[in-house]
Amino acid sequence: MNKKRLTLIAIDDDAADLKLLRRHLSAIPAWEVDLSGFSDWSQAKPALAKTAVDVVFLDYLLGGKTGLDVVRELRDAGDMRPLIVLTGQDDASIAAEISRAGADDYLVKKGLNADMLRRSIQAALDRHYLRREKAILTEQLNQSQTLETVGTLAGGLAHDFNNMLTAILGYLELAILKSKECGIEKELKKASDGCRQMAELVERLLTFSRRHKVDKAPLDLTQLIQEAVTVLRHTIGDTVRFSVDLPPSSIALHANGAMLQQVIFNLCQNAAEAMPEGGAIRVKAASVMLDQDLTLRYPDLTPGRHVLLEIQDNGVGMDKATMERIFEPFFTTKKLGAKRGTGLGMALVWHNVKTHNGVITVYSEPGRGTTFRIYFPGELKGKEPTAPPERQTDIPRGTEAILLVEDEQLVQELAVDILQRLGYRVYIASDGLMALDTWAEMKTDIDLIILDISMPRMDGMECIKQLREKGAHQPVLFASGHDMTVQAEMLTALGAQGIIQKPFRLTDLARRIRTILDAPEVTDDKGDS
């Protein structure tokens, strides 16, 4: 039978009482107790700071300091370890005061025995585990609420950014088409690349505003890691050595590959930045069985089969204060003058892991590197992901008439310019009410409606409802700077043929238009009765 092992500290200025306590503890069946005794608080305090102690015993009278004083000092400092006060006085008022201060129990030395100590220690440990679990759940709730607040802010900002980026990118693409004979195509492409990087940042912000179920599919985690490390070896530089520890057989997960790849990239890039003089990064994956001990520490985990993704570096490490804030949005340790970060990288890692019902843990010490462990529940036998379709290089054109409904003037002017250059005839409306009037006047000539969603007076969703009620049969392509994944099914049910996310590229818009216009027309003709 395995014995229960406990590390205890007792603070008592009476050597005889310490000896008696040690004898009672050694008499508890199936327990193996390591007890360190101290005669006063000044001696015990350094030991408590550097020792993993399960339970602390305090004598109520400690010379110039009482056990009550020590309890208050420890609790005020945030030390939540079990505290049991021992006293020679059977005084109910003292017991109540000690309990209010945060002690777990109050035992009278007279009549103390092994069974009484066992019950008191076990009850204190049980309460400690509950407090710790509550603290973890509270921290997770606070983290979720913080991300929700950021998500609300990010969703609004992203909409405005995407509208501006749509105009900037679109005009740059038009300029590139005109610039081939002017010798400025290279510079324009660089400007366009910078805008696309900004668009990627906006996409990161949008990650926090999404409330939908992320698309997942069977994927090979080992292959994903190998591909990610291949890219990282080329981008991070020669001063960082990578080692990969993977099982001989593949590990399959039902997951979103882009989100897991982002987790690996962000953690490895952070690790590289923590090793300015060079170092080593180890990436490991394994199928593991979790026992009850680990799942007690992390309530989101359940015992059983999990997939472990571990990323370890030998960099500068982190102190406790930094580890406690590392997943906060916009928190960064980068100093002024250094390469600035957005403070979103680790928050996105946390978000992506939680989206997959996973748990991420971090262990680090200053000067001793950092280890991140991510546990994903379950494992399945997956299939190889399908290859992405080949991208076409030509820009499809047309001659049909399009009703463009867009309230942002820059985006509206850009879209008109693009559509006319592609050969289309364009009617313009700045909101839903104007769109209804324009359709009523020109409905026999309109072949497609491009409809913005967020507009004054009447938004896109109300507009399409009224268009369908009035008998409009034209296909509708929605455009939005918001992430509309959640509303996709609802928009399709209203009769939309697609959604294009701002900022969109000229070629993407051109292809979406032709895909919709060239689709076979669906009729409800059931024949003559």
NUKOLKE-313571 format. One line per 3 residues: number of its first residue (from 1); their letters; for each residue x, y, z of C-alpha. Coordinates in Angstrom, 2 decimals. Layout:
# residues N
NUM = A = X/Y/Z ~ ...;
//
This chain:
# residues 529
1 = MNK = 0.00/0.00/0.00 ~ 1.38/3.41/-1.00 ~ 1.76/5.82/1.89;
4 = KRL = 0.43/9.37/1.77 ~ 3.44/11.71/1.86 ~ 3.15/15.15/3.47;
7 = TLI = 5.59/17.98/4.17 ~ 4.74/19.96/7.29 ~ 6.20/22.89/9.23;
10 = AID = 5.49/23.51/12.92 ~ 6.31/26.78/14.73 ~ 6.34/26.38/18.51;
13 = DDA = 8.76/27.76/21.11 ~ 8.19/24.74/23.39 ~ 10.55/21.90/22.37;
16 = ADL = 8.48/19.36/24.32 ~ 5.31/20.29/22.40 ~ 7.16/19.94/19.08;
19 = KLL = 8.40/16.50/20.11 ~ 4.89/15.42/21.11 ~ 3.45/16.68/17.82;
22 = RRH = 6.07/14.73/15.88 ~ 5.20/11.54/17.83 ~ 1.46/11.90/17.13;
25 = LSA = 2.05/12.54/13.43 ~ 4.29/9.49/13.10 ~ 1.50/7.37/14.58;
28 = IPA = -0.99/8.17/11.78 ~ -1.52/4.96/9.76 ~ -0.56/4.98/6.06;
31 = WEV = 0.94/8.49/6.31 ~ 4.58/9.42/5.88 ~ 5.15/12.86/7.37;
34 = DLS = 8.25/15.06/6.99 ~ 8.00/17.63/9.83 ~ 10.35/20.62/10.21;
37 = GFS = 10.18/22.42/13.56 ~ 11.03/26.05/14.33 ~ 11.02/27.91/17.63;
40 = DWS = 9.94/31.31/16.27 ~ 8.39/32.99/13.24 ~ 11.57/34.75/12.07;
43 = QAK = 13.26/31.34/11.61 ~ 10.27/29.71/9.91 ~ 9.47/32.53/7.47;
46 = PAL = 12.45/31.94/5.09 ~ 11.75/28.20/5.06 ~ 8.11/28.79/4.11;
49 = AKT = 9.18/31.04/1.25 ~ 11.34/28.39/-0.43 ~ 9.77/25.07/0.62;
52 = AVD = 6.72/23.30/-0.80 ~ 4.76/22.82/2.43 ~ 1.41/21.02/2.62;
55 = VVF = 0.32/22.20/6.09 ~ 1.63/24.76/8.61 ~ 1.15/24.32/12.39;
58 = LDY = 1.33/27.45/14.55 ~ 1.46/27.80/18.31 ~ -0.90/30.57/19.40;
61 = LLG = 1.74/32.17/21.64 ~ 5.08/32.80/19.86 ~ 6.92/35.18/22.12;
64 = GKT = 6.28/38.70/20.84 ~ 4.07/37.51/17.94 ~ 0.86/35.48/18.24;
67 = GLD = -0.34/32.76/15.91 ~ -3.17/35.12/14.96 ~ -0.61/37.69/13.77;
70 = VVR = 1.13/35.07/11.64 ~ -2.16/33.86/10.13 ~ -3.07/37.41/9.12;
73 = ELR = 0.39/38.10/7.70 ~ 0.35/34.95/5.56 ~ -3.19/35.46/4.29;
76 = DAG = -2.56/39.15/3.54 ~ 0.48/38.08/1.49 ~ -1.72/35.72/-0.54;
79 = DMR = -0.38/32.49/1.00 ~ -3.34/30.10/0.94 ~ -1.64/26.98/2.35;
82 = PLI = -3.52/25.18/5.14 ~ -2.88/26.71/8.57 ~ -3.69/24.92/11.84;
85 = VLT = -3.27/26.78/15.14 ~ -2.36/24.87/18.32 ~ -2.97/26.30/21.79;
88 = GQD = -3.03/25.34/25.42 ~ -6.20/27.44/25.98 ~ -9.69/26.17/25.23;
91 = DAS = -11.16/29.59/24.46 ~ -14.07/29.80/22.00 ~ -13.60/33.53/21.37;
94 = IAA = -9.95/33.03/20.38 ~ -10.94/30.12/18.11 ~ -13.55/32.30/16.36;
97 = EIS = -11.08/35.16/15.86 ~ -8.45/32.81/14.41 ~ -11.00/31.29/12.02;
100 = RAG = -12.07/34.75/10.83 ~ -8.42/35.58/10.15 ~ -8.20/32.63/7.77;
103 = ADD = -6.91/29.64/9.78 ~ -8.26/26.24/8.77 ~ -8.50/24.79/12.30;
106 = YLV = -7.86/25.47/15.99 ~ -6.74/22.53/18.15 ~ -6.25/22.41/21.93;
109 = KKG = -3.00/20.68/22.82 ~ -4.56/18.90/25.78 ~ -6.03/15.66/24.50;
112 = LNA = -4.28/15.92/21.10 ~ -3.83/12.52/19.40 ~ -3.01/10.98/16.03;
115 = DML = -6.64/10.55/14.92 ~ -7.53/14.15/15.78 ~ -4.53/15.41/13.80;
118 = RRS = -5.35/13.16/10.84 ~ -8.92/14.46/10.63 ~ -7.86/18.09/11.02;
121 = IQA = -5.09/17.84/8.41 ~ -7.32/16.03/5.90 ~ -10.13/18.58/6.31;
124 = ALD = -7.64/21.45/5.89 ~ -6.20/19.87/2.74 ~ -9.69/19.33/1.30;
127 = RHY = -10.56/22.99/1.88 ~ -7.25/24.02/0.35 ~ -7.96/22.03/-2.83;
130 = LRR = -11.40/23.64/-3.06 ~ -9.93/27.12/-2.60 ~ -7.33/26.44/-5.27;
133 = EKA = -9.91/25.07/-7.70 ~ -12.12/28.12/-7.07 ~ -9.15/30.43/-7.66;
136 = ILT = -8.34/28.66/-10.95 ~ -11.96/28.86/-12.11 ~ -12.15/32.53/-11.10;
139 = EQL = -8.96/33.27/-13.04 ~ -10.33/31.45/-16.08 ~ -13.58/33.40/-15.81;
142 = NQS = -11.68/36.69/-15.56 ~ -9.59/35.69/-18.59 ~ -12.73/34.86/-20.57;
145 = QTL = -14.40/38.13/-19.58 ~ -11.28/40.07/-20.56 ~ -11.21/38.41/-23.96;
148 = ETV = -14.93/39.03/-24.38 ~ -14.40/42.74/-23.70 ~ -11.50/42.82/-26.14;
151 = GTL = -13.68/40.97/-28.64 ~ -16.41/43.59/-28.47 ~ -13.87/46.36/-29.00;
154 = AGG = -12.02/44.44/-31.70 ~ -15.16/43.70/-33.69 ~ -16.00/47.38/-34.00;
157 = LAH = -12.44/48.46/-34.76 ~ -11.98/45.69/-37.32 ~ -15.08/46.81/-39.25;
160 = DFN = -13.71/50.35/-39.66 ~ -10.18/49.14/-40.40 ~ -11.41/46.71/-43.02;
163 = NML = -13.39/49.39/-44.82 ~ -10.31/51.63/-44.97 ~ -8.07/48.73/-46.00;
166 = TAI = -10.50/47.75/-48.74 ~ -10.13/51.18/-50.29 ~ -6.33/51.35/-49.84;
169 = LGY = -5.65/47.85/-51.15 ~ -8.08/48.22/-54.01 ~ -6.58/51.46/-55.25;
172 = LEL = -3.08/50.01/-54.91 ~ -4.09/47.05/-57.06 ~ -5.57/49.36/-59.65;
175 = AIL = -2.37/51.44/-59.56 ~ -0.25/48.31/-60.01 ~ -2.25/47.40/-63.10;
178 = KSK = -1.52/50.88/-64.54 ~ 2.11/51.09/-63.39 ~ 3.84/48.44/-65.47;
181 = ECG = 5.08/51.03/-67.96 ~ 5.91/53.67/-65.34 ~ 8.61/51.83/-63.39;
184 = IEK = 6.87/52.10/-59.99 ~ 5.26/48.67/-59.83 ~ 7.84/47.42/-57.28;
187 = ELK = 7.15/50.27/-54.84 ~ 3.40/49.87/-55.14 ~ 3.67/46.16/-54.43;
190 = KAS = 5.66/46.90/-51.29 ~ 2.93/49.27/-50.13 ~ 0.35/46.61/-50.92;
193 = DGC = 2.31/44.02/-48.92 ~ 2.36/46.39/-45.93 ~ -1.41/46.77/-46.10;
196 = RQM = -1.84/43.01/-46.23 ~ 0.20/42.70/-43.05 ~ -2.14/45.22/-41.47;
199 = AEL = -5.08/43.15/-42.71 ~ -3.57/40.12/-40.98 ~ -3.41/42.10/-37.73;
202 = VER = -7.07/43.02/-38.12 ~ -7.81/39.33/-38.69 ~ -6.14/38.61/-35.35;
205 = LLT = -8.36/41.19/-33.70 ~ -11.38/39.57/-35.30 ~ -10.38/36.28/-33.70;
208 = FSR = -11.44/37.71/-30.33 ~ -14.84/38.81/-31.63 ~ -15.89/35.45/-33.07;
211 = RHK = -18.63/33.55/-31.29 ~ -19.07/30.67/-33.72 ~ -17.98/27.08/-33.77;
214 = VDK = -14.63/26.99/-35.56 ~ -14.43/24.74/-38.62 ~ -12.47/21.61/-37.71;
217 = APL = -11.37/18.57/-39.65 ~ -9.19/15.50/-39.09 ~ -5.51/16.44/-39.36;
220 = DLT = -2.13/14.86/-38.69 ~ -0.53/16.81/-35.82 ~ 2.91/15.31/-36.44;
223 = QLI = 2.85/16.46/-40.07 ~ 1.61/19.90/-39.00 ~ 4.52/20.22/-36.54;
226 = QEA = 7.09/19.13/-39.13 ~ 5.80/21.65/-41.67 ~ 5.71/24.43/-39.08;
229 = VTV = 9.27/23.75/-37.89 ~ 10.52/23.71/-41.49 ~ 9.13/27.21/-41.96;
232 = LRH = 10.44/28.39/-38.58 ~ 13.98/27.16/-39.30 ~ 14.07/29.48/-42.33;
235 = TIG = 12.44/32.48/-40.66 ~ 13.96/32.53/-37.16 ~ 17.62/32.21/-38.11;
238 = DTV = 20.66/30.00/-37.60 ~ 21.31/30.93/-33.97 ~ 18.31/28.88/-32.80;
241 = RFS = 18.49/25.10/-33.02 ~ 15.27/23.11/-33.38 ~ 14.75/19.54/-32.23;
244 = VDL = 11.55/17.62/-32.85 ~ 10.41/14.73/-30.65 ~ 7.58/12.91/-32.40;
247 = PPS = 6.22/9.37/-32.08 ~ 6.83/6.93/-34.94 ~ 3.13/6.87/-35.79;
250 = SIA = 1.01/9.89/-36.63 ~ -1.20/11.66/-34.08 ~ -4.57/12.63/-35.52;
253 = LHA = -6.79/15.34/-34.10 ~ -10.13/16.85/-35.03 ~ -8.94/20.45/-35.13;
256 = NGA = -8.51/23.68/-37.07 ~ -5.09/23.42/-38.68 ~ -4.55/27.17/-39.10;
259 = MLQ = -5.26/27.82/-35.41 ~ -2.90/25.06/-34.23 ~ -0.22/26.26/-36.61;
262 = QVI = -0.61/29.76/-35.15 ~ -0.11/28.31/-31.65 ~ 3.17/26.66/-32.72;
265 = FNL = 4.43/29.74/-34.58 ~ 3.66/32.17/-31.74 ~ 5.20/29.99/-29.02;
268 = CQN = 8.34/29.30/-31.04 ~ 8.79/32.93/-32.06 ~ 8.44/34.01/-28.42;
271 = AAE = 10.97/31.34/-27.45 ~ 13.43/32.63/-30.05 ~ 13.04/36.19/-28.74;
274 = AMP = 13.85/34.87/-25.25 ~ 17.22/33.63/-26.60 ~ 18.84/36.74/-28.12;
277 = EGG = 22.26/35.04/-28.14 ~ 20.87/31.82/-29.58 ~ 19.71/28.59/-28.02;
280 = AIR = 17.55/25.52/-28.53 ~ 13.82/24.97/-29.01 ~ 12.34/21.51/-28.54;
283 = VKA = 8.93/20.68/-29.99 ~ 7.33/17.48/-28.76 ~ 4.05/15.69/-29.40;
286 = ASV = 2.77/12.56/-27.72 ~ -0.35/10.63/-26.86 ~ -0.61/10.54/-23.06;
289 = MLD = -2.89/9.23/-20.32 ~ -3.71/11.80/-17.64 ~ -4.18/10.66/-14.06;
292 = QDL = -6.33/12.11/-11.28 ~ -3.50/14.18/-9.76 ~ -3.01/16.39/-12.82;
295 = TLR = -6.73/16.80/-13.50 ~ -7.28/18.00/-9.93 ~ -4.89/20.88/-10.63;
298 = YPD = -6.64/21.77/-13.90 ~ -10.46/21.43/-13.67 ~ -10.87/21.67/-17.47;
301 = LTP = -8.97/18.38/-17.85 ~ -10.50/14.97/-17.33 ~ -8.63/11.72/-16.71;
304 = GRH = -7.99/9.70/-19.84 ~ -6.35/9.88/-23.25 ~ -5.01/13.30/-24.34;
307 = VLL = -2.68/14.68/-26.99 ~ 0.28/16.60/-25.57 ~ 2.00/19.39/-27.50;
310 = EIQ = 5.08/20.66/-25.66 ~ 7.37/23.55/-26.63 ~ 10.48/24.12/-24.53;
313 = DNG = 13.34/26.62/-24.74 ~ 16.48/27.37/-22.74 ~ 16.07/31.14/-22.85;
316 = VGM = 15.96/33.86/-20.21 ~ 12.81/32.50/-18.58 ~ 10.10/34.39/-16.71;
319 = DKA = 9.37/35.34/-13.14 ~ 6.10/34.49/-11.42 ~ 4.57/37.93/-12.00;
322 = TME = 5.14/37.67/-15.76 ~ 3.74/34.13/-15.94 ~ 0.56/35.27/-14.22;
325 = RIF = -0.04/37.90/-16.94 ~ 1.39/36.21/-20.00 ~ -1.99/35.39/-21.59;
328 = EPF = -3.51/38.84/-21.03 ~ -4.39/40.66/-24.28 ~ -1.94/43.49/-25.07;
331 = FTT = 0.47/42.49/-22.28 ~ 4.07/42.56/-23.48 ~ 7.49/42.48/-21.83;
334 = KKL = 9.28/44.13/-24.75 ~ 11.19/47.27/-23.76 ~ 11.08/50.64/-25.47;
337 = GAK = 13.35/50.68/-28.49 ~ 13.10/46.91/-29.01 ~ 11.11/45.32/-31.79;
340 = RGT = 7.56/46.09/-30.75 ~ 4.88/43.46/-30.53 ~ 1.11/43.74/-30.49;
343 = GLG = 0.68/41.94/-27.17 ~ -1.85/39.66/-28.88 ~ 0.35/36.65/-29.63;
346 = MAL = 0.00/34.79/-26.33 ~ -3.64/35.81/-25.91 ~ -4.32/34.23/-29.31;
349 = VWH = -2.50/31.08/-28.21 ~ -4.74/30.89/-25.13 ~ -7.84/31.56/-27.25;
352 = NVK = -6.95/28.93/-29.85 ~ -6.23/26.29/-27.22 ~ -9.51/26.99/-25.41;
355 = THN = -11.38/26.85/-28.72 ~ -10.19/23.22/-28.97 ~ -11.23/22.47/-25.34;
358 = GVI = -7.57/22.24/-24.45 ~ -5.54/23.36/-21.44 ~ -2.21/25.21/-21.61;
361 = TVY = 0.27/25.24/-18.73 ~ 3.52/27.17/-18.39 ~ 6.55/26.51/-16.23;
364 = SEP = 9.45/28.94/-16.17 ~ 12.18/30.33/-13.95 ~ 14.46/33.30/-14.61;
367 = GRG = 17.59/32.04/-16.37 ~ 16.27/28.49/-16.72 ~ 14.06/28.62/-19.80;
370 = TTF = 10.35/28.06/-20.34 ~ 8.16/25.05/-21.05 ~ 4.62/25.25/-22.44;
373 = RIY = 2.48/22.11/-22.30 ~ -0.82/21.95/-24.14 ~ -3.26/19.10/-23.56;
376 = FPG = -5.94/18.42/-26.16 ~ -8.69/15.94/-25.20 ~ -8.91/12.68/-27.09;
379 = ELK = -7.32/11.37/-30.23 ~ -8.75/9.96/-33.45 ~ -7.58/8.32/-36.61;
382 = GKE = -7.68/11.05/-39.18 ~ -7.19/11.41/-42.87 ~ -4.71/13.47/-44.81;
385 = PTA = -5.97/17.01/-45.40 ~ -6.93/17.76/-48.97 ~ -4.65/20.00/-51.00;
388 = PPE = -5.86/23.57/-51.58 ~ -7.20/24.27/-55.05 ~ -4.84/25.84/-57.53;
391 = RQT = -5.17/29.61/-57.71 ~ -6.12/31.10/-61.03 ~ -4.11/34.04/-62.36;
394 = DIP = -6.57/35.58/-64.86 ~ -9.16/38.21/-63.85 ~ -12.65/37.30/-65.09;
397 = RGT = -14.78/40.09/-66.57 ~ -18.37/40.67/-67.62 ~ -20.93/43.04/-69.10;
400 = EAI = -23.87/42.61/-66.72 ~ -25.49/45.33/-64.60 ~ -24.71/45.40/-60.86;
403 = LLV = -26.49/47.33/-58.10 ~ -23.80/48.35/-55.58 ~ -25.12/49.22/-52.10;
406 = EDE = -22.32/50.73/-49.95 ~ -22.37/53.65/-47.48 ~ -18.59/54.22/-47.14;
409 = QLV = -17.73/56.73/-49.89 ~ -14.12/55.58/-50.41 ~ -15.16/51.93/-50.67;
412 = QEL = -18.07/52.86/-52.93 ~ -15.86/54.87/-55.33 ~ -13.28/52.08/-55.39;
415 = AVD = -15.87/49.38/-56.09 ~ -17.41/51.42/-58.90 ~ -13.96/51.92/-60.45;
418 = ILQ = -13.16/48.20/-60.20 ~ -16.51/47.01/-61.53 ~ -16.45/49.42/-64.47;
421 = RLG = -12.90/48.41/-65.36 ~ -14.07/44.80/-65.34 ~ -16.72/45.73/-67.90;
424 = YRV = -19.83/45.87/-65.71 ~ -22.50/48.56/-65.66 ~ -23.02/49.91/-62.14;
427 = YIA = -25.96/51.41/-60.27 ~ -25.19/52.99/-56.88 ~ -27.08/53.20/-53.57;
430 = SDG = -25.74/54.45/-50.21 ~ -28.12/52.54/-47.93 ~ -30.93/50.01/-47.92;
433 = LMA = -33.75/52.49/-48.57 ~ -31.97/53.91/-51.63 ~ -31.35/50.35/-52.81;
436 = LDT = -35.08/49.57/-52.69 ~ -35.87/52.70/-54.73 ~ -33.13/51.98/-57.29;
439 = WAE = -34.24/48.36/-57.66 ~ -37.87/49.39/-58.12 ~ -36.83/51.73/-60.95;
442 = MKT = -34.22/49.53/-62.69 ~ -35.15/45.98/-61.62 ~ -35.44/44.60/-65.14;
445 = DID = -31.87/45.66/-65.92 ~ -30.13/44.53/-62.69 ~ -28.32/41.17/-62.79;
448 = LII = -26.58/41.16/-59.37 ~ -26.80/43.09/-56.08 ~ -23.66/43.66/-53.99;
451 = LDI = -24.98/44.60/-50.57 ~ -23.07/46.00/-47.59 ~ -24.39/44.79/-44.23;
454 = SMP = -23.74/47.70/-41.82 ~ -25.42/50.85/-43.17 ~ -27.44/53.77/-41.78;
457 = RMD = -31.25/53.98/-42.06 ~ -31.63/50.39/-43.32 ~ -28.97/47.71/-43.03;
460 = GME = -28.26/44.94/-45.50 ~ -30.25/42.22/-43.75 ~ -33.44/44.26/-43.63;
463 = CIK = -32.85/45.34/-47.21 ~ -32.63/41.80/-48.57 ~ -35.77/40.83/-46.64;
466 = QLR = -37.74/43.64/-48.27 ~ -36.25/42.98/-51.70 ~ -37.36/39.35/-51.53;
469 = EKG = -40.81/40.40/-50.30 ~ -41.11/42.73/-53.30 ~ -40.21/39.87/-55.66;
472 = AHQ = -36.55/40.60/-56.32 ~ -35.01/37.49/-57.89 ~ -31.51/38.84/-58.46;
475 = PVL = -28.63/37.07/-56.68 ~ -27.15/38.95/-53.72 ~ -23.48/39.05/-52.66;
478 = FAS = -23.01/40.45/-49.16 ~ -19.86/42.43/-48.27 ~ -18.84/43.24/-44.70;
481 = GHD = -15.95/44.47/-42.59 ~ -17.33/42.43/-39.67 ~ -16.77/38.72/-39.29;
484 = MTV = -20.08/37.29/-40.52 ~ -19.40/33.60/-39.99 ~ -22.09/33.38/-37.32;
487 = QAE = -24.72/34.94/-39.60 ~ -23.73/32.97/-42.72 ~ -26.56/30.42/-42.48;
490 = MLT = -29.12/33.13/-41.73 ~ -27.98/35.22/-44.71 ~ -28.17/32.18/-46.97;
493 = ALG = -31.67/31.49/-45.70 ~ -32.63/35.07/-46.62 ~ -31.52/34.35/-50.17;
496 = AQG = -27.90/35.51/-50.31 ~ -25.59/33.72/-52.73 ~ -22.40/34.52/-50.82;
499 = IIQ = -20.41/36.75/-48.44 ~ -17.14/38.48/-49.24 ~ -15.00/39.69/-46.34;
502 = KPF = -13.41/43.12/-46.44 ~ -10.69/43.91/-47.27 ~ -11.11/41.92/-50.49;
505 = RLT = -8.75/41.76/-53.44 ~ -9.73/42.84/-56.92 ~ -9.24/39.33/-58.25;
508 = DLA = -11.27/37.78/-55.42 ~ -14.20/40.12/-56.04 ~ -14.04/39.51/-59.77;
511 = RRI = -14.13/35.72/-59.33 ~ -16.92/35.78/-56.77 ~ -19.06/37.86/-59.10;
514 = RTI = -18.54/35.50/-62.04 ~ -19.11/32.41/-59.87 ~ -22.50/33.78/-58.85;
517 = LDA = -23.53/35.09/-62.29 ~ -22.40/31.94/-64.10 ~ -24.15/29.56/-61.70;
520 = PEV = -27.07/27.64/-63.24 ~ -30.37/29.30/-62.44 ~ -32.58/27.36/-60.02;
523 = TDD = -36.32/27.48/-60.71 ~ -39.38/26.17/-58.92 ~ -41.11/25.19/-62.16;
526 = KGD = -43.24/22.15/-61.41 ~ -44.92/21.99/-64.80 ~ -48.47/22.78/-65.86;
529 = S = -51.30/21.53/-63.72;
//
